[in-house]
């Protein structure tokens, strides 16, 4: 197939810091058949000093990256306007057949920009008469963030409906988001496609070596959490659960792997609870190869899409303690593949972790069952196949 016949896809995502949505874009951009698709990714500039951002990973894989210089997570009407014109400029330059947006802000601004771009006569833009297909993947509806004031949730819900109107197709990655889409009438059913995230095969560092590299020593019982250090991840509640755990299991180590805007708050909470000897904050990317260092994987999120970290923990045969939010229950059946607890509950987190700490056989059984589930129902090949069908 000649290059001119390849389908041109422009992925748009707000942040370039490495996270679940960025992993999703990376996996699609790097695994779509190169003889069928011509791919580029547009995102906000990196504020990270490490070489492990979405931008760096894409460039190492020879994927074209375009910067939307004014994209940022926080709301700034002037910068949103500048971002709008930057996306229109990208449409002139790249001439995409498909715009695939990820994150709420990217979906809204890119959807409107492409809609208005197509109102320009085709002979002026140099594009074909064929309309650009607009696709938006929901990585957890933002109005489902329970910590927000009610008025904010209502405004975000209105914005989400407007975003959906501007899209031809909406991809939801969890049953929770599929249900919320219908319950709140965010988008008509014919626009919505349900596709779970998926992971490919992975290699893990042996437990002894992983602990030495990650913790600097071998430890008998390690709780691990790999997550961006933001409010949505609920890590402060996991820290608050630790005194009860340490009282019964004094040698327990909690290792929080990641980075983000809440680092100072988390460090202060650790200091305030006098847990410096039992809790480590570690920046390591990629973190997945080190998962064998842990005995239990914990994700105490307040809001989620469908977390890759739990899928990776499953491949590493780790039992999981997680909150019953977003797509987590899609993966974890309570009592079979792990233990589900209510969000923002240090007591429930502590009780679930101690239950697994007391029973090595239960940990091993849950880990093995979760690995089987991930290998059967959450594969990268399945995600790619269903997404390509939608592109066609």
SEZALUM-811297 format. One record per residue (C-alpha): x, y, z. Coordinates in pm, 1 decimal, always signed. Layout:
[[X Y Z]] ...
//
This chain:
[[+0.0 +0.0 +0.0]] [[+145.5 +337.4 -97.4]] [[+191.5 +614.2 +158.2]] [[-72.2 +827.3 -14.5]] [[-327.3 +554.6 +53.0]] [[-255.0 +523.3 +422.6]] [[-513.4 +654.4 +667.6]] [[-373.8 +959.7 +843.4]] [[-448.3 +967.1 +1217.1]] [[-373.6 +1258.0 +1446.9]] [[-392.6 +1170.1 +1816.4]] [[-455.4 +1468.0 +2045.7]] [[-394.4 +1458.6 +2421.1]] [[-359.2 +1740.7 +2672.0]] [[-70.0 +1632.7 +2894.7]] [[+254.4 +1464.4 +2791.5]] [[+342.5 +1340.6 +3141.0]] [[+337.5 +959.2 +3142.2]] [[+7.3 +816.5 +3268.5]] [[-274.7 +582.8 +3168.6]] [[-417.5 +797.5 +2888.2]] [[-67.1 +859.4 +2753.8]] [[+6.1 +486.1 +2765.1]] [[-313.0 +426.5 +2564.5]] [[-207.8 +677.8 +2296.0]] [[+145.2 +535.9 +2287.2]] [[+25.4 +176.8 +2245.3]] [[-207.9 +267.3 +1959.4]] [[+40.2 +499.7 +1786.6]] [[+323.2 +246.1 +1796.0]] [[+123.9 -69.1 +1715.5]] [[-107.0 +40.0 +1432.2]] [[+7.4 -128.8 +1107.6]] [[+249.5 +112.3 +937.7]] [[+145.0 +0.5 +589.8]] [[-213.0 +108.9 +665.2]] [[-179.2 +411.6 +894.5]] [[+25.2 +730.5 +899.6]] [[+32.7 +848.0 +1262.2]] [[+119.7 +1169.6 +1445.9]] [[+56.4 +1276.2 +1805.4]] [[-21.9 +1630.2 +1922.6]] [[+14.9 +1712.7 +2292.2]] [[+106.0 +1981.6 +2541.1]] [[+476.7 +2048.6 +2602.4]] [[+654.3 +1846.3 +2868.0]] [[+725.4 +2009.3 +3204.8]] [[+920.4 +1704.4 +3319.8]] [[+1300.2 +1696.2 +3339.8]] [[+1317.3 +1317.9 +3294.0]] [[+1343.0 +1134.1 +2962.7]] [[+1033.0 +926.9 +3029.7]] [[+750.5 +1144.9 +2902.5]] [[+508.7 +1051.5 +2626.9]] [[+705.9 +1279.3 +2393.1]] [[+1035.6 +1101.4 +2457.1]] [[+885.2 +755.7 +2421.6]] [[+713.6 +845.7 +2093.1]] [[+1024.4 +1004.8 +1945.3]] [[+1231.6 +697.5 +2035.9]] [[+979.9 +496.8 +1831.6]] [[+994.6 +736.6 +1533.6]] [[+640.3 +868.0 +1581.2]] [[+590.4 +1229.3 +1469.1]] [[+511.4 +1460.7 +1762.2]] [[+346.3 +1802.6 +1727.3]] [[+336.4 +2043.9 +2021.2]] [[+27.5 +2235.0 +2122.7]] [[+220.5 +2491.5 +2322.0]] [[-74.4 +2632.9 +2514.5]] [[-228.1 +2302.4 +2623.8]] [[-232.8 +2265.6 +3002.2]] [[-440.2 +2080.0 +3262.3]] [[-571.8 +2389.8 +3445.1]] [[-842.1 +2609.5 +3289.9]] [[-726.1 +2929.9 +3119.8]] [[-967.6 +3072.1 +2857.4]] [[-695.8 +3262.3 +2670.6]] [[-471.3 +2957.4 +2645.3]] [[-768.3 +2743.6 +2537.4]] [[-828.3 +2991.5 +2253.8]] [[-462.9 +2973.8 +2146.8]] [[-475.8 +2591.9 +2162.7]] [[-788.0 +2599.1 +1942.2]] [[-600.5 +2785.9 +1666.8]] [[-293.4 +2563.5 +1706.8]] [[-509.6 +2256.9 +1635.3]] [[-661.7 +2421.8 +1328.6]] [[-306.6 +2494.2 +1209.3]] [[-217.6 +2126.2 +1262.1]] [[-515.4 +2025.4 +1047.3]] [[-380.8 +2238.2 +759.9]] [[-33.0 +2085.1 +799.5]] [[-114.6 +1718.5 +864.4]] [[-442.2 +1683.6 +670.1]] [[-573.9 +1401.7 +892.7]] [[-842.9 +1152.8 +798.5]] [[-911.5 +1084.7 +1167.3]] [[-867.5 +1298.9 +1478.6]] [[-856.6 +1077.5 +1788.0]] [[-876.1 +1289.6 +2105.2]] [[-797.0 +1179.6 +2459.9]] [[-874.8 +1370.1 +2783.9]] [[-1171.7 +1601.1 +2834.6]] [[-1000.1 +1923.7 +2731.2]] [[-848.2 +1772.7 +2417.1]] [[-1183.6 +1624.1 +2318.6]] [[-1367.1 +1955.1 +2349.3]] [[-1112.4 +2188.7 +2192.0]] [[-1006.6 +1950.9 +1913.4]] [[-1367.6 +1858.5 +1837.8]] [[-1468.5 +2223.5 +1792.8]] [[-1150.2 +2312.9 +1601.1]] [[-1194.0 +2029.1 +1349.6]] [[-1567.6 +2097.0 +1314.2]] [[-1501.1 +2461.5 +1219.3]] [[-1198.7 +2369.2 +1005.0]] [[-1425.8 +2154.4 +789.4]] [[-1654.6 +2450.9 +726.8]] [[-1371.0 +2607.5 +527.7]] [[-1411.3 +2516.7 +157.5]] [[-1203.5 +2207.3 +77.7]] [[-1011.8 +2374.7 -206.7]] [[-880.4 +2634.5 +41.8]] [[-746.9 +2380.3 +288.8]] [[-610.5 +2136.5 +32.0]] [[-803.3 +1851.0 +192.7]] [[-1030.4 +1601.3 +24.8]] [[-1409.5 +1638.1 +34.7]] [[-1424.8 +1339.8 +269.6]] [[-1506.1 +1456.8 +626.4]] [[-1252.4 +1407.6 +903.0]] [[-1370.2 +1137.1 +1141.7]] [[-1367.6 +1267.8 +1499.9]] [[-1318.0 +1011.0 +1777.7]] [[-1292.8 +1074.0 +2151.6]] [[-1179.1 +820.0 +2411.9]] [[-1312.2 +871.4 +2764.1]] [[-1052.6 +779.6 +3024.6]] [[-1306.4 +824.6 +3303.9]] [[-1568.5 +1099.8 +3275.7]] [[-1439.7 +1407.2 +3462.9]] [[-1783.1 +1479.7 +3611.8]] [[-1751.8 +1151.4 +3805.0]] [[-1480.7 +1301.7 +4026.8]] [[-1665.7 +1286.4 +4358.6]] [[-1432.9 +1527.4 +4540.6]] [[-1547.7 +1819.6 +4322.6]] [[-1821.2 +2061.0 +4439.8]] [[-2161.2 +1977.1 +4293.7]] [[-2171.5 +2290.8 +4077.4]] [[-1839.5 +2199.6 +3917.3]] [[-1964.8 +1851.3 +3838.1]] [[-2275.5 +1998.0 +3673.9]] [[-2069.9 +2234.4 +3456.5]] [[-1831.0 +1956.4 +3356.2]] [[-2127.7 +1734.0 +3266.5]] [[-2260.6 +2007.3 +3033.9]] [[-1914.0 +2043.2 +2878.5]] [[-1894.5 +1663.8 +2832.8]] [[-2227.7 +1663.7 +2647.6]] [[-2102.6 +1943.7 +2421.7]] [[-1783.6 +1749.1 +2354.0]] [[-1985.9 +1440.1 +2261.5]] [[-2196.2 +1641.5 +2016.0]] [[-1878.3 +1737.8 +1831.3]] [[-1760.9 +1375.5 +1794.7]] [[-1862.8 +1103.4 +1550.1]] [[-1763.7 +824.5 +1790.1]] [[-1707.4 +798.4 +2166.1]] [[-1490.6 +514.3 +2300.9]] [[-1555.2 +419.2 +2664.4]] [[-1311.3 +183.5 +2835.6]] [[-1515.0 +69.5 +3136.6]] [[-1864.4 -43.6 +3228.1]] [[-1880.9 +244.9 +3474.9]] [[-1828.8 +503.8 +3199.6]] [[-2066.4 +320.5 +2967.0]] [[-2335.8 +331.2 +3235.8]] [[-2267.0 +697.0 +3321.2]] [[-2288.6 +789.9 +2952.6]] [[-2643.6 +654.9 +2939.7]] [[-2751.8 +760.1 +3290.9]] [[-2652.9 +1124.2 +3238.9]] [[-2745.3 +1125.4 +2868.5]] [[-2395.3 +1242.8 +2777.1]] [[-2398.2 +1090.5 +2427.5]] [[-2646.8 +895.7 +2212.1]] [[-2596.9 +518.7 +2225.8]] [[-2524.0 +486.3 +1853.0]] [[-2210.7 +697.9 +1898.1]] [[-2067.9 +492.2 +2184.3]] [[-1827.8 +198.6 +2145.3]] [[-1705.3 -5.3 +2443.5]] [[-1339.0 -115.8 +2418.5]] [[-1138.2 -226.9 +2721.9]] [[-772.5 -125.3 +2754.1]] [[-528.4 -407.9 +2690.4]] [[-165.2 -493.1 +2760.5]] [[+96.6 -695.1 +2577.1]] [[+351.2 -940.8 +2713.6]] [[+594.1 -804.6 +2974.7]] [[+920.8 -908.2 +3140.4]] [[+975.7 -858.7 +3513.2]] [[+1290.5 -829.2 +3722.7]] [[+1325.4 -1108.6 +3981.6]] [[+1200.2 -1019.7 +4330.7]] [[+1541.9 -1004.4 +4500.8]] [[+1696.4 -783.3 +4233.0]] [[+1384.2 -568.0 +4200.9]] [[+1383.2 -497.5 +4575.3]] [[+1752.9 -411.3 +4575.3]] [[+1711.4 -166.8 +4288.0]] [[+1383.6 -13.7 +4406.4]] [[+1420.3 -23.6 +4786.6]] [[+1793.6 -63.1 +4836.9]] [[+1742.7 -377.6 +5047.6]] [[+1538.9 -697.1 +5074.4]] [[+1212.0 -669.3 +5269.3]] [[+978.6 -947.2 +5391.5]] [[+650.5 -770.8 +5310.7]] [[+614.3 -483.7 +5064.7]] [[+299.5 -298.1 +4963.5]] [[+335.8 -131.6 +4624.7]] [[+140.4 +142.8 +4450.3]] [[+230.5 +271.3 +4103.7]] [[+36.8 +588.1 +4026.6]] [[+64.9 +954.1 +3938.2]] [[+77.0 +1153.2 +4263.2]] [[-247.6 +1346.4 +4214.0]] [[-566.3 +1390.2 +4417.8]] [[-760.6 +1141.7 +4202.5]] [[-530.1 +855.9 +4307.9]] [[-624.2 +877.6 +4679.3]] [[-272.1 +796.7 +4800.0]] [[-315.5 +998.4 +5119.9]] [[-573.1 +741.7 +5235.6]] [[-325.5 +459.6 +5180.6]] [[-68.2 +648.8 +5389.7]] [[-331.3 +696.9 +5661.8]] [[-392.3 +319.8 +5658.6]] [[-28.8 +241.4 +5736.5]] [[-20.5 +297.3 +6117.4]] [[-277.2 +19.4 +6170.1]] [[-84.3 -214.0 +5937.3]] [[+253.5 -137.9 +6096.9]] [[+110.5 -200.5 +6443.3]] [[+45.5 -563.1 +6345.4]] [[+324.3 -604.5 +6085.5]] [[+609.7 -372.6 +6196.8]] [[+845.3 -461.0 +5909.9]] [[+597.3 -362.2 +5638.0]] [[+725.2 -123.2 +5372.5]] [[+498.0 +86.0 +5150.5]] [[+658.9 +189.9 +4821.9]] [[+481.4 +464.7 +4624.7]] [[+621.1 +473.6 +4272.2]] [[+542.7 +769.4 +4050.3]] [[+560.7 +1146.9 +4062.3]] [[+332.5 +1447.0 +4041.7]] [[+182.2 +1759.0 +4187.3]] [[+96.8 +1608.8 +4528.7]] [[+452.6 +1508.1 +4620.1]] [[+497.5 +1778.2 +4888.1]] [[+159.3 +1698.9 +5045.2]] [[+236.6 +1327.0 +5055.6]] [[+579.7 +1383.4 +5207.4]] [[+428.6 +1610.5 +5473.7]] [[+166.4 +1350.6 +5563.3]] [[+434.7 +1080.8 +5592.3]] [[+639.5 +1310.0 +5818.5]] [[+334.3 +1410.8 +6023.0]] [[+247.7 +1044.2 +6089.8]] [[+615.6 +961.7 +6158.7]] [[+622.6 +695.7 +5887.8]] [[+953.0 +789.5 +5720.8]] [[+1104.1 +446.1 +5795.9]] [[+810.0 +255.9 +5649.5]] [[+710.7 +457.7 +5341.9]] [[+928.6 +528.6 +5039.3]] [[+846.2 +764.9 +4754.2]] [[+1029.3 +651.5 +4442.2]] [[+1045.9 +794.3 +4090.2]] [[+1108.1 +512.4 +3842.8]] [[+996.1 +485.3 +3482.2]] [[+905.6 +239.9 +3353.6]] [[+790.5 +105.2 +3690.0]] [[+623.7 -214.9 +3568.7]] [[+943.7 -427.3 +3546.8]] [[+987.1 -384.3 +3925.3]] [[+643.9 -513.8 +4025.6]] [[+784.5 -843.8 +4154.8]] [[+938.0 -641.1 +4440.8]] [[+588.0 -619.3 +4591.1]] [[+374.5 -870.7 +4779.9]] [[+49.9 -675.9 +4736.0]] [[-42.3 -408.8 +4480.6]] [[-273.4 -130.3 +4600.6]] [[-458.5 +134.9 +4400.9]] [[-670.8 +355.5 +4631.9]] [[-812.0 +580.5 +4357.2]] [[-1105.1 +818.4 +4394.2]] [[-1162.2 +818.6 +4016.5]] [[-1032.3 +589.1 +3739.6]] [[-1071.2 +494.5 +3379.6]] [[-943.3 +139.0 +3337.9]] [[-598.7 +134.7 +3503.0]] [[-306.5 -19.7 +3318.6]] [[-121.2 -57.9 +3648.6]] [[-369.0 -320.7 +3770.2]] [[-338.1 -509.2 +3439.9]] [[+41.5 -502.4 +3479.3]] [[+13.3 -616.8 +3841.5]] [[-196.9 -906.3 +3715.2]] [[+69.4 -1008.1 +3465.6]] [[+316.7 -1002.9 +3757.5]] [[+82.2 -1237.5 +3953.1]] [[+20.5 -987.8 +4233.1]] [[-298.6 -978.0 +4438.7]] [[-465.7 -638.0 +4424.1]] [[-639.3 -421.1 +4681.8]] [[-823.9 -139.2 +4506.9]] [[-1124.9 +87.8 +4531.5]] [[-1450.0 +2.1 +4355.2]] [[-1441.0 +303.5 +4123.0]] [[-1430.2 +348.2 +3744.5]] [[-1314.8 +42.3 +3552.9]] [[-1146.1 -130.6 +3846.9]] [[-1443.5 -367.3 +3906.6]] [[-1423.3 -461.3 +3535.4]] [[-1089.3 -626.7 +3619.3]] [[-1116.9 -721.7 +3985.2]] [[-1394.4 -950.8 +4103.2]] [[-1396.4 -901.6 +4478.5]] [[-1255.7 -1204.2 +4660.6]] [[-1137.0 -1379.0 +4344.6]] [[-866.9 -1163.5 +4185.2]] [[-820.5 -924.3 +4475.8]] [[-1013.3 -720.9 +4731.5]] [[-1226.7 -416.1 +4656.5]] [[-1289.5 -142.5 +4914.7]] [[-1476.5 +186.2 +4927.9]] [[-1285.1 +497.6 +4818.7]] [[-1141.2 +734.4 +5084.8]] [[-1145.3 +463.4 +5354.4]] [[-811.0 +408.5 +5533.6]] [[-974.2 +153.6 +5766.9]] [[-1099.3 -66.7 +5480.5]] [[-763.9 -41.5 +5304.2]] [[-581.4 -146.1 +5621.5]] [[-813.6 -443.0 +5686.1]] [[-786.9 -570.8 +5326.9]] [[-406.9 -542.6 +5320.7]] [[-373.6 -714.8 +5660.4]] [[-597.3 -998.8 +5541.6]] [[-353.0 -1063.7 +5256.5]] [[-48.3 -1009.9 +5478.7]] [[-166.3 -1293.1 +5704.6]] [[-226.3 -1543.1 +5422.4]] [[+50.5 -1607.2 +5169.9]] [[-153.5 -1884.5 +5003.6]] [[-441.9 -1642.7 +4942.7]] [[-199.5 -1387.8 +4793.3]] [[-58.0 -1645.0 +4554.6]] [[-399.2 -1778.3 +4452.5]] [[-541.7 -1432.6 +4380.3]] [[-231.1 -1333.8 +4185.5]] [[-246.2 -1643.6 +3968.2]] [[-617.8 -1600.4 +3899.0]] [[-571.2 -1233.5 +3807.6]] [[-292.8 -1319.2 +3564.8]] [[-522.1 -1568.0 +3387.0]] [[-796.1 -1303.5 +3362.6]] [[-568.6 -1037.6 +3215.5]] [[-423.2 -1278.0 +2959.3]] [[-772.5 -1383.1 +2853.8]] [[-974.8 -1059.2 +2858.6]] [[-741.0 -758.1 +2850.2]] [[-494.4 -804.1 +2566.8]] [[-335.7 -536.2 +2350.9]] [[-421.2 -735.5 +2037.7]] [[-792.0 -726.0 +2121.6]] [[-783.4 -350.7 +2191.7]] [[-602.7 -284.5 +1863.4]] [[-837.1 -501.0 +1657.7]] [[-1152.7 -332.4 +1791.4]] [[-1006.8 +17.6 +1754.2]] [[-899.1 -44.4 +1393.8]] [[-1250.4 -170.1 +1316.8]] [[-1383.3 +162.7 +1444.8]] [[-1131.0 +358.8 +1236.5]] [[-1256.5 +179.7 +925.7]] 
//
